[in-house]
Amino acid sequence: MRKIKMTQIDENIETRRQKVNAHIRSEHGDKPRVRRDRPRSIDERNALTKVAKASVERAKREGKMKMIGKRMMYYDPTD
């Protein structure tokens, strides 16, 4: 297996960055990104709200989420 130093990787990135970015821009041209999302139904929104609220409440019960101010929370994602 071939060994490469991090400095070689960094140099490779620096030398090719402009060419790669120009290639990416030329492929997309002046066309804006097309957003492909659909509006959520009321039932779907309600279900997602319930899931999110349940997740927050569980985190509070387990002590992973703490209120550190009137409008600020601290969340500890570690197990």
Protein Blocks (a to p, Z undefined) as FASTA:
>chain_A
ZZddfklmmmmmmmmmmmmmmmmmmmnmmadcddddddddfklmmmmmmmmmmmmmmmmm
nopaccfbfkbccddfbZZ
